[in-house]
């Protein structure tokens, strides 16, 4: 198809058709005089042409530039039309270059669709965009790039303007969407008017963004706000130039404010909860010629309905807290910036000072309020610092690591509470959970509560992630070296209810040799899993970790490892696993990194597990996990049977002895004492048979004193058959010779009836004699023989009875 373009000379319009930059000349423009890649049609020309390809929109673009001189002649004010008609369907750019005096102002007024400013590099959804530049003398300032369907209704400029409209080839428009009007001088670079409707959010930028705002310039944004709405301003990105004179600032004209204009630094929190329309102006300064710097600003204006609880204040009393900061923020802050279209939640510390994030510090009392329809989108992050520089002042002090009630009482969910514990090199930290105890989060046993603790030990050389823990486990105590960070992180809405009995405590203790020591009292009902710190990246080189496992006296522990080996190779040094019971003479079990780990084993006493790392070769990590279970001690069946059998045997022996004694007492005569011939006594005249003297040997001591002798008078039978003589042992108090004397004889009468009339006086015992005697039962007829022997030997007591028997 052929195209004919006719331009009137008075229109002062030029049309240029050219190839897109960087494309080959696969398609050309064909005219009567030949082929060409660029066609320029000037005012007054009438040109007919065609393309050598069927899809020229892929290769060519069209620029239509109209020059308007408002300095030497009248300006064509009113609606701006797209001229000339009949252009080929190519991507088109209309440019209106308006020259005007700086003593007058030009106003670009847009149609009902209005405009939305976009950042450099951003594109419009419908590919229709406006670019506006202000021209003052020879300087050009880029006011911004805009898309359709926004809030910018008018832009007033000082001096001339270059307005560009970019249209895609497939879109047919007959009107430009704006008109030009003449206005009095505005005495500033530009004024941008934005009309806000409903709950919305807009983003605006300073001229030349992201490059610098012109030096010592002034511009204004006018915001038209419905009286039933509230507006808030937020600065998201800004930078400051180096000023020699004046100061860069932002000024607000707010209806009803007693101090208009209100002046703010760009670093201040900007006004919020503004009722009604207001103006905001950006003022530059005189910059340093050598190092001017850049003044730029990107900000957001949010419009929302007044909140129901707008006037409800919440008391946050941090006056008694020390080293505490509390930040209330939107969910995902600071990494996640909410989209401009998302409903905004504001936190206000006074009716006009509101922001998406508000930080409160200790030592003060605050009254805050919220401008937010859904408070569940807000979170609290708090931090507390605890330090110890001298162990003498803080060793006995116990710190409670619990969330202050002033935070839990707020209607905002706690996201994280961080305790930063600082100490010198020779002071360590001990964390205890006396009642709840701690459970280490492992794959086999996940924490299922609404919150958990993350513990990190940091040194200038390494950072040791001790692990994630939650209440309800078996770990009573954790001792760590160096500076510690403990983070309580919540995962649900039930934190307030579950955390009522928080019992995590912290204290400072003297130096420990290991990097970390755990004290574990296993729960007898569950299997306890424990793992080395820094699980994701492996235990740092040359680090030693210990676990002290408490085993109750009536129970036994079973220890096992989740893997067969440590899984590392050492470049320098050795890695070890040491296991030792805390009892006298206990054997220590040691395994190196190149050996198999011990098989599951029973531990009867408290025991230690120690893991020491070497310097591993690249791409190998020391990660070790083990488990502990408890069970009641079992007594061996063989021992039980042996004890029962022994008890039965002893009982039988006891019964037999009792029966024999009872029978003897009934059938036998009373026992009498006779001389024990087995005693090694020395014969008269034979010295040297006793190695000891009379004072030192035991020849005068009774070996046995039978009950029948001591209590003989009680054994008299009722028939009067036997009446034994009675004697008792008396200790000797007189002089003792060097030789033992012969024992005196005992005399018994056969018949007690006969002895009643003819009773002879028994021979008295020799008081100087205390030789050894035994007592035996008297045999029949023995009484008379003994009596005769006594009579024969009465005069010679120095001859033993044994010799008398031999002589007979």
C-alpha positions in Angstrom: 0.0 0.0 0.0 1.1 3.5 -0.7 0.9 6.5 1.7 0.5 10.2 1.0 1.5 12.8 3.6 0.8 16.5 3.0 2.0 19.1 5.5 0.8 22.7 5.6 3.6 25.2 5.9 1.8 27.1 8.6 1.7 24.0 10.8 5.4 24.1 11.4 5.4 20.3 11.6 8.1 17.9 10.4 7.6 14.1 9.9 10.6 11.7 9.9 10.3 8.0 9.0 13.5 6.1 9.8 14.8 2.6 10.6 14.8 1.5 14.2 18.4 1.7 15.6 20.4 -1.4 15.2 18.3 -3.1 12.6 19.5 -4.1 9.1 18.0 -2.5 6.1 15.9 -5.5 5.1 13.0 -3.2 4.4 13.2 0.1 2.6 11.1 3.1 1.6 10.3 3.2 -2.1 9.7 6.6 -3.8 9.7 7.7 -7.4 13.3 8.7 -7.2 14.4 5.4 -5.7 14.9 3.5 -2.4 15.8 5.1 0.9 16.0 4.2 4.6 15.1 7.6 5.9 12.3 9.9 4.8 12.0 13.4 6.1 8.9 15.4 5.2 9.1 19.1 5.9 6.4 21.8 6.2 4.7 22.4 2.9 5.7 19.0 1.4 3.4 16.5 -0.2 5.0 13.0 -0.4 3.8 9.6 -1.7 5.7 6.5 -0.8 5.5 2.8 0.0 7.5 0.1 1.7 9.3 -2.8 0.2 8.1 -5.2 2.9 4.7 -6.2 4.2 5.5 -5.6 7.9 7.2 -2.2 8.0 6.2 -1.7 11.7 9.0 -4.2 12.6 11.7 -2.0 11.0 10.5 1.7 11.0 9.5 4.3 13.5 7.9 7.7 13.0 8.7 11.0 14.7 6.3 14.0 14.4 7.7 17.2 15.8 5.7 20.5 16.0 7.4 23.7 17.0 5.3 26.3 18.8 6.6 29.8 19.4 4.9 31.6 22.2 7.6 34.3 22.5 7.2 36.2 19.2 3.6 35.4 18.5 0.3 34.1 20.0 0.2 30.5 21.3 -2.3 28.0 20.0 -3.9 27.3 23.4 -6.5 24.6 23.8 -6.6 20.9 23.0 -3.6 19.5 21.2 -4.5 17.3 18.2 -2.5 14.5 16.6 -1.4 15.9 13.2 -1.0 15.0 10.4 -3.6 12.3 9.6 -3.0 9.3 7.3 0.4 8.3 8.8 1.5 4.6 8.3 0.9 2.2 11.2 4.3 2.5 12.8 5.4 3.2 16.4 5.0 7.0 16.6 6.5 9.7 18.8 4.8 13.1 18.8 6.9 16.0 20.1 5.7 19.5 20.9 8.5 22.0 21.5 6.9 25.1 23.0 9.1 28.2 23.4 7.9 30.6 26.1 9.2 33.4 28.2 10.3 32.8 31.8 8.1 35.7 32.8 5.1 33.6 32.0 4.0 30.1 32.9 2.7 27.3 30.8 0.1 24.8 32.0 -0.3 21.3 30.7 -3.8 20.1 31.7 -4.6 16.4 31.1 -7.9 14.8 30.4 -9.9 12.7 32.8 -7.5 9.7 32.6 -4.7 11.8 34.2 -1.1 10.6 34.5 1.0 8.4 36.7 4.7 9.0 37.1 7.0 6.0 36.6 10.6 5.4 37.4 13.3 5.5 34.7 13.4 2.2 32.8 9.8 1.3 33.8 7.3 0.8 31.0 3.6 1.5 30.8 1.1 -1.4 30.6 -0.5 0.0 27.4 2.8 1.3 25.9 1.5 4.8 25.9 3.8 7.2 27.7 4.4 10.9 28.2 7.7 12.6 28.8 7.9 16.2 30.0 10.9 18.4 29.9 11.2 22.0 31.1 13.4 24.4 29.1 14.8 27.5 30.9 17.2 29.4 28.7 19.6 26.6 27.4 19.0 24.2 30.3 16.6 21.3 30.1 15.2 19.6 33.1 13.4 16.3 32.9 10.2 16.7 34.9 9.4 13.0 34.5 7.9 10.1 32.5 4.2 9.3 33.0 1.7 6.7 32.0 -2.0 7.1 31.6 -4.6 6.4 34.4 -3.0 8.2 37.3 -3.6 11.1 39.7 -1.5 13.9 38.0 -4.0 16.3 36.5 -1.9 19.4 35.8 1.7 20.4 35.5 2.7 24.1 35.5 6.1 25.0 34.2 8.3 28.1 34.1 9.4 29.0 30.5 9.3 26.6 27.6 8.4 22.9 27.5 9.1 19.9 25.4 6.3 17.4 25.5 6.6 13.9 24.0 3.8 11.3 23.5 4.9 7.7 22.5 2.2 5.6 20.8 2.5 1.9 19.7 1.8 1.1 16.0 -1.3 -0.8 16.7 -3.1 1.9 18.7 -5.1 4.6 16.8 -5.6 7.8 18.7 -7.0 11.1 17.4 -6.3 13.2 20.5 -3.2 13.8 22.5 -5.1 13.8 25.9 -3.9 17.2 27.1 -4.2 20.9 26.3 -1.9 23.9 26.8 -2.9 27.0 28.7 -1.1 30.3 29.5 -0.6 31.2 33.1 1.2 33.8 35.1 4.7 33.2 36.3 4.9 30.5 39.0 8.3 31.6 40.3 9.6 28.1 40.6 10.7 25.2 38.4 7.3 23.5 38.2 4.1 22.7 40.1 2.6 19.2 39.8 -1.0 18.8 40.8 -2.2 15.4 42.0 -5.9 14.6 42.7 -6.3 11.7 45.1 -9.5 9.7 45.2 -10.5 6.8 47.4 -8.0 4.6 49.2 -4.9 4.8 47.0 -1.2 5.2 46.9 0.9 7.2 44.4 4.7 7.5 43.8 6.3 10.7 42.7 9.9 11.7 42.0 11.9 14.9 41.9 12.9 16.3 38.5 15.9 14.6 36.8 15.5 11.6 39.1 17.6 9.6 39.6 20.0 12.3 38.7 20.3 15.5 40.7 17.7 18.2 41.3 18.8 21.5 39.8 20.9 23.6 42.1 19.1 26.1 44.3 15.8 25.4 42.6 12.3 25.1 44.1 9.3 23.0 43.0 5.9 22.1 44.5 3.5 19.3 44.6 -0.1 20.1 45.2 -2.3 17.3 46.6 -6.0 17.5 46.5 -7.5 15.3 49.2 -11.2 14.7 49.9 -12.2 16.0 53.3 -13.3 12.5 54.5 -9.8 11.0 53.8 -6.4 11.1 55.4 -3.1 11.4 53.6 0.4 10.4 54.7 3.8 11.1 53.1 6.7 8.6 53.1 10.2 9.2 51.7 11.6 5.9 50.3 14.7 7.0 48.6 16.6 10.3 48.8 20.1 11.8 48.8 21.5 15.2 49.7 24.0 17.4 47.9 26.9 19.3 49.5 25.6 22.7 50.3 27.7 25.8 50.6 24.7 28.1 51.4 21.2 27.4 52.5 19.9 24.0 53.5 18.0 21.5 51.5 14.5 21.0 53.1 10.9 20.1 52.6 8.1 22.6 53.4 4.5 21.7 54.0 1.4 24.0 53.8 -1.2 22.1 55.7 -4.7 23.4 56.3 -5.3 24.3 59.9 -1.6 24.0 60.9 -0.6 26.9 63.3 3.0 26.9 61.9 2.7 27.0 58.1 5.0 26.3 56.5 6.1 23.3 58.4 9.7 22.6 57.6 11.2 19.1 57.7 14.6 17.7 56.8 14.6 14.9 54.2 15.8 12.6 57.0 12.8 13.3 59.3 9.6 11.4 59.5 7.3 13.2 57.3 3.7 14.3 58.2 1.0 11.7 58.3 -2.7 11.5 58.9 -3.2 14.8 57.1 -6.9 15.8 56.8 -7.6 17.8 53.6 -5.5 19.2 50.7 -1.9 20.3 51.2 1.2 21.4 49.4 4.7 20.0 49.6 7.7 21.9 48.3 11.3 20.7 47.7 14.0 23.4 48.1 17.6 23.0 46.9 20.7 24.9 48.0 23.8 26.5 46.6 26.1 23.5 46.0 29.8 23.1 46.4 31.3 23.7 43.0 34.1 21.1 43.5 31.8 18.4 45.0 28.2 19.2 44.4 26.6 15.9 45.2 23.1 15.0 44.2 19.8 16.0 45.6 17.1 13.5 44.7 13.8 12.3 46.2 11.4 9.4 45.6 8.4 9.5 47.9 4.9 8.0 48.4 1.6 9.5 49.3 -0.9 7.2 50.8 -4.6 8.0 51.1 -6.9 6.1 53.5 -10.1 6.4 55.4 -9.9 7.5 59.1 -9.5 4.4 61.3 -12.2 3.5 63.8 -9.6 3.3 66.6 -7.7 6.3 65.4 -8.1 8.0 68.7 -7.3 4.9 70.8 -3.9 5.1 72.3 -1.8 2.3 73.8 0.7 3.0 76.6 4.2 1.6 76.2 6.2 2.2 79.3 9.9 1.6 78.7 11.0 4.0 81.5 12.2 1.2 83.7 13.8 -0.8 81.0 17.5 -0.7 80.1 19.2 -1.1 76.7 15.9 -2.0 75.1 14.6 -1.0 71.6 11.1 -1.9 70.4 10.2 -1.6 66.7 6.7 -1.9 65.4 6.6 -2.5 61.7 4.7 -4.1 58.8 5.0 -7.8 58.1 8.2 -8.6 56.2 10.0 -5.4 57.2 12.7 -4.3 56.3 13.5 -6.7 53.4 9.9 -6.6 52.0 8.6 -3.3 50.9 4.8 -3.4 50.5 3.4 -2.8 47.1 2.0 0.6 46.5 -1.4 -1.0 45.9 -1.4 -2.8 49.3 -3.3 -1.3 52.1 -1.0 0.5 54.4 -0.7 0.2 58.2 0.7 3.2 60.1 2.0 3.4 63.6 1.7 6.9 65.2 3.5 8.2 68.3 1.4 11.4 68.0 -1.5 12.3 65.6 0.7 13.7 62.9 3.9 11.6 63.3 3.2 8.2 61.8 5.2 5.8 59.8 5.2 2.2 58.6 7.9 1.5 61.1 8.2 3.1 64.6 11.1 2.5 66.9 10.8 3.1 70.7 13.8 3.2 73.0 14.1 2.5 76.7 13.9 5.2 79.3 10.7 6.8 78.1 7.0 6.4 78.1 5.0 6.4 74.8 1.4 6.7 73.8 1.0 5.1 70.4 -1.9 4.6 68.0 -2.5 2.6 64.8 -3.9 3.6 61.5 -4.6 0.2 60.1 -7.7 -1.8 59.3 -6.0 -5.1 60.0 -3.6 -5.1 62.9 -2.6 -8.7 62.1 -0.4 -7.3 59.4 1.8 -5.6 62.0 4.7 -7.1 63.9 7.0 -6.3 66.8 10.8 -6.8 66.8 12.6 -6.0 70.1 16.2 -6.1 71.3 17.8 -6.0 74.7 21.5 -5.7 75.5 23.1 -7.4 78.5 26.8 -6.9 79.3 29.4 -8.0 81.8 33.0 -6.6 81.9 33.9 -7.8 85.5 32.9 -11.2 86.7 33.0 -10.0 90.3 30.0 -7.8 89.7 27.8 -10.1 87.7 28.7 -13.7 88.5 25.9 -14.2 91.1 23.3 -12.3 89.2 20.6 -14.2 87.3 18.9 -12.5 84.3 15.5 -13.5 83.2 15.2 -13.9 79.4 11.5 -13.3 79.2 9.5 -10.9 77.0 8.4 -7.9 79.0 4.7 -7.7 79.6 4.6 -4.2 78.2 5.2 -5.8 74.8 2.9 -8.8 75.1 0.0 -6.5 76.2 0.0 -4.7 72.8 -2.5 -5.9 70.2 0.4 -6.6 67.9 2.0 -10.0 67.4 5.6 -10.4 68.5 7.8 -11.4 65.6 11.2 -11.6 67.4 12.8 -10.7 70.7 16.6 -10.6 70.6 19.0 -10.7 73.6 22.5 -9.6 72.8 24.9 -10.7 75.6 28.3 -9.2 75.6 31.2 -10.3 77.8 35.0 -10.3 77.9 37.1 -13.2 76.8 37.4 -14.8 80.3 33.7 -14.6 81.1 31.3 -17.1 79.7 27.5 -17.3 79.5 25.3 -20.0 81.1 21.7 -20.5 79.9 19.3 -22.6 82.0 15.7 -23.7 81.8 15.1 -25.1 85.2 11.4 -26.2 84.8 10.6 -26.3 81.1 14.0 -27.4 79.9 15.0 -27.1 76.2 14.4 -29.3 73.3 16.8 -29.2 70.3 15.1 -29.0 67.0 16.2 -31.9 64.9 14.7 -33.6 61.9 13.5 -36.6 64.0 11.8 -34.3 66.6 10.7 -30.9 65.3 9.6 -28.1 67.6 5.9 -27.8 67.3 5.3 -24.8 69.6 4.4 -21.3 68.6 7.9 -20.0 69.3 11.5 -21.1 69.5 15.0 -19.9 70.5 17.9 -19.5 68.1 21.2 -19.3 69.9 24.4 -18.1 68.2 27.9 -17.7 69.8 30.1 -15.2 68.0 33.8 -14.6 68.2 36.0 -12.4 66.1 37.2 -15.5 64.3 34.1 -17.7 64.0 30.3 -17.7 64.4 28.9 -20.8 66.0 25.2 -21.4 65.4 24.4 -23.5 68.5 21.0 -24.5 67.2 17.3 -23.9 67.5 15.5 -24.8 70.7 12.0 -24.8 72.1 10.6 -25.5 75.6 9.6 -29.0 76.7 12.9 -31.0 76.3 15.7 -32.4 78.3 18.5 -29.8 78.1 18.8 -28.1 81.5 21.8 -26.0 80.9 24.0 -24.6 78.0 27.4 -23.0 78.8 29.0 -21.0 76.0 32.0 -18.9 75.4 32.2 -15.3 74.0 29.4 -13.1 72.9 25.9 -14.7 72.6 22.8 -13.8 70.6 19.5 -15.4 71.7 16.6 -14.8 69.4 13.0 -15.7 70.4 11.0 -16.1 67.2 7.2 -16.6 67.1 5.4 -18.7 64.5 1.7 -18.4 65.5 -0.9 -16.5 67.5 -0.6 -18.7 70.6 2.7 -17.2 71.8 1.1 -15.1 74.6 -0.7 -18.1 76.1 2.2 -20.6 75.7 4.9 -18.2 77.0 3.3 -17.4 80.3 5.6 -19.7 82.2 8.8 -18.6 80.4 11.7 -19.7 82.6 14.8 -19.1 80.4 17.5 -17.7 82.6 21.0 -16.4 81.9 24.0 -15.8 84.1 27.7 -15.1 83.7 30.2 -17.8 84.7 34.0 -18.2 84.8 35.9 -19.4 81.7 35.2 -22.9 80.3 37.6 -24.9 78.2 35.1 -26.1 75.6 33.3 -23.9 73.1 30.0 -25.2 74.4 28.8 -27.6 77.2 25.3 -29.0 77.4 23.8 -30.5 80.5 21.1 -33.0 79.6 18.6 -34.9 81.9 16.9 -37.2 79.5 13.1 -37.6 79.7 12.5 -41.3 80.5 9.4 -41.4 78.2 11.1 -40.2 75.0 14.2 -40.7 72.9 16.4 -37.6 73.2 18.2 -36.5 70.0 21.3 -34.2 70.3 23.4 -32.8 67.5 26.6 -30.8 67.1 26.2 -27.0 66.5 26.5 -25.3 63.1 24.7 -28.2 61.6 24.2 -26.7 58.2 27.9 -25.8 57.7 29.6 -28.2 60.0 31.5 -27.8 63.3 34.2 -25.1 62.9 37.8 -26.4 62.9 39.5 -27.1 66.2 36.3 -26.6 68.2 35.4 -28.9 71.1 31.8 -29.5 72.3 30.7 -31.6 75.3 27.5 -33.0 76.6 27.0 -34.1 80.3 24.2 -36.7 80.5 22.6 -37.2 83.8 21.5 -40.8 84.5 19.2 -41.4 87.6 20.4 -44.0 90.1 17.6 -46.4 89.5 17.8 -46.2 85.7 20.2 -47.0 82.9 20.9 -45.0 79.8 21.4 -46.3 76.3 23.6 -44.2 74.0 23.7 -44.6 70.2 24.9 -42.6 67.2 22.7 -41.8 64.2 25.6 -42.6 61.8 28.5 -45.0 61.5 31.3 -42.5 61.1 32.1 -38.8 61.6 32.2 -38.3 57.8 35.2 -36.1 57.6 38.8 -36.3 56.5 41.4 -34.2 58.5 44.0 -32.1 56.9 45.8 -31.3 60.2 45.2 -32.8 63.6 42.6 -35.4 64.5 38.9 -35.5 65.3 37.8 -37.4 68.3 34.7 -38.7 70.0 35.2 -39.4 73.7 32.7 -41.2 76.0 33.3 -41.7 79.7 31.2 -42.5 82.7 31.6 -40.4 85.7 32.5 -43.2 88.1 35.8 -44.4 89.7 37.8 -46.6 87.3 35.5 -46.1 84.4 37.0 -46.9 81.0 37.1 -44.0 78.4 35.9 -44.9 74.9 37.8 -43.0 72.2 37.1 -43.0 68.4 39.0 -41.1 65.7 37.6 -39.7 62.5 38.9 -42.7 60.6 37.3 -45.3 62.9 33.7 -46.6 63.3 31.6 -44.9 66.0 30.7 -47.0 69.0 27.7 -49.3 68.7 24.7 -48.6 71.0 25.7 -49.3 74.6 24.3 -49.1 78.1 25.5 -46.5 80.5 24.9 -47.1 84.2 26.2 -43.7 85.6 26.3 -40.1 84.6 28.6 -39.8 81.5 30.3 -37.3 79.2 30.2 -37.2 75.4 32.9 -35.0 73.8 33.3 -34.1 70.1 36.6 -32.4 69.1 37.1 -31.3 65.5 40.3 -31.2 63.5 41.0 -28.9 60.5 39.1 -30.9 57.8 40.0 -30.9 54.2 37.8 -28.9 51.8 34.2 -29.9 51.2 34.0 -32.1 54.3 32.0 -31.2 57.4 31.8 -32.6 60.9 28.2 -33.1 61.7 27.4 -35.6 64.4 24.0 -36.6 65.9 23.4 -39.1 68.7 20.5 -40.2 70.9 19.9 -41.2 74.5 17.1 -43.3 76.1 16.4 -44.2 79.7 15.0 -47.4 81.1 14.7 -49.0 84.6 17.6 -51.1 85.8 17.0 -54.9 85.3 18.3 -57.4 87.9 19.9 -60.5 86.4 17.7 -63.7 86.7 20.6 -65.9 87.6 21.4 -63.6 90.5 17.8 -63.7 91.7 17.8 -67.5 91.5 21.1 -67.8 93.4 19.9 -65.5 96.1 16.7 -67.4 96.5 18.5 -70.8 96.6 21.0 -69.5 99.2 18.1 -68.3 101.3 16.4 -71.7 101.1 19.7 -73.5 102.1 20.3 -71.2 105.0 16.7 -71.6 106.2 17.1 -75.4 106.1 20.4 -75.4 108.0 18.9 -73.1 110.6 15.9 -75.4 111.1 18.2 -78.5 111.3 20.4 -76.9 113.9 17.4 -75.9 116.0 16.0 -79.4 115.9 19.3 -81.0 116.9 19.8 -78.6 119.8 16.2 -79.2 121.0 16.7 -83.0 120.8 20.0 -82.9 122.7 18.6 -80.9 125.5 15.9 -83.4 126.0 18.0 -86.7 125.8 21.4 -85.9 127.1 22.8 -85.2 130.6 24.0 -81.7 131.3 27.4 -80.8 129.9 30.4 -80.6 132.3 33.7 -79.0 131.8 36.8 -81.2 131.3 40.3 -80.3 130.6 41.2 -79.8 126.9 44.2 -81.9 126.3 44.8 -80.3 122.9 46.2 -77.1 124.5 49.9 -76.9 124.1 50.8 -76.4 127.8 54.4 -76.8 128.9 55.4 -79.7 131.1 57.3 -78.9 134.4 61.0 -78.6 134.0 60.8 -78.2 130.2 61.4 -74.6 129.4 61.4 -73.2 126.0 58.2 -74.9 124.7 56.3 -71.7 125.1 57.8 -68.9 123.0 55.9 -66.4 125.0 55.8 -65.8 128.7 52.8 -66.5 130.9 51.7 -62.9 130.6 51.6 -62.9 126.8 50.2 -66.3 125.8 46.6 -67.3 125.8 46.8 -70.6 127.8 44.7 -69.1 130.6 41.7 -68.1 128.4 38.6 -70.2 127.9 38.0 -71.2 124.4 34.3 -72.2 125.0 32.1 -71.8 128.0 29.0 -73.9 127.5 25.6 -72.7 128.6 25.4 -75.8 130.8 28.2 -74.6 132.9 27.2 -71.0 133.2 23.5 -71.8 133.7 23.9 -75.4 135.1 21.8 -74.7 138.2 18.8 -74.1 135.9 19.2 -77.5 134.1 18.2 -79.7 137.1 15.7 -82.2 136.0 12.5 -82.6 138.0 13.3 -86.3 138.7 16.6 -85.2 140.4 18.8 -87.6 138.5 21.7 -85.3 138.0 22.9 -82.3 140.0 26.0 -80.8 138.4 28.4 -78.5 140.1 28.3 -74.9 139.0 31.2 -72.6 138.2 31.6 -69.3 136.4 34.5 -67.6 134.7 36.3 -64.9 136.7 39.0 -62.7 135.5 42.4 -63.2 137.3 43.7 -60.2 139.2 46.7 -61.8 141.0 50.3 -62.5 140.1 51.1 -64.5 137.0 54.1 -66.8 136.7 56.1 -67.5 133.6 54.8 -71.1 133.2 51.2 -72.1 132.9 50.0 -74.1 135.8 48.2 -77.5 135.5 44.4 -77.1 135.3 42.5 -78.1 138.5 40.1 -81.1 138.2 36.4 -80.9 138.3 34.5 -83.4 140.6 31.0 -84.5 140.0 29.0 -87.1 141.9 27.2 -89.8 140.2 24.0 -89.7 142.2 22.4 -86.6 143.5 20.3 -88.7 145.9 23.3 -90.3 147.6 25.1 -87.0 147.7 22.5 -85.5 149.9 23.8 -87.3 152.9 27.5 -88.1 152.1 28.3 -85.1 150.0 32.0 -84.4 149.9 33.4 -80.9 149.7 34.7 -80.4 146.1 38.2 -79.4 145.6 38.5 -75.6 145.2 39.7 -74.2 141.9 43.2 -72.8 142.0 42.8 -69.1 141.8 46.1 -68.8 140.0 45.0 -71.0 137.2 43.2 -69.6 134.0 44.1 -72.3 131.5 42.0 -73.1 128.5 39.1 -75.5 129.1 36.4 -77.0 127.0 33.1 -78.4 128.2 31.7 -81.8 127.0 28.9 -84.2 127.9 29.6 -86.5 130.9 29.8 -90.2 129.9 28.4 -93.1 132.0 30.9 -94.2 134.7 33.2 -91.3 134.1 32.3 -89.5 137.2 33.9 -92.0 139.5 37.1 -92.4 137.5 37.5 -88.7 137.5 36.9 -88.6 141.1 39.6 -91.2 141.8 42.0 -89.5 139.6 41.5 -86.3 141.4 42.2 -88.0 144.7 45.4 -89.6 143.4 46.7 -86.3 142.0 45.5 -84.1 144.7 48.8 -83.7 146.2 50.7 -83.1 142.9 49.0 -80.5 140.7 52.1 -80.0 138.6 51.5 -83.2 136.5 49.1 -82.9 133.7 46.2 -85.3 133.3 47.5 -86.5 130.0 50.7 -87.9 131.7 48.6 -89.6 134.4 46.6 -91.5 131.7 49.8 -92.6 130.0 51.3 -93.8 133.3 48.2 -95.9 134.0 
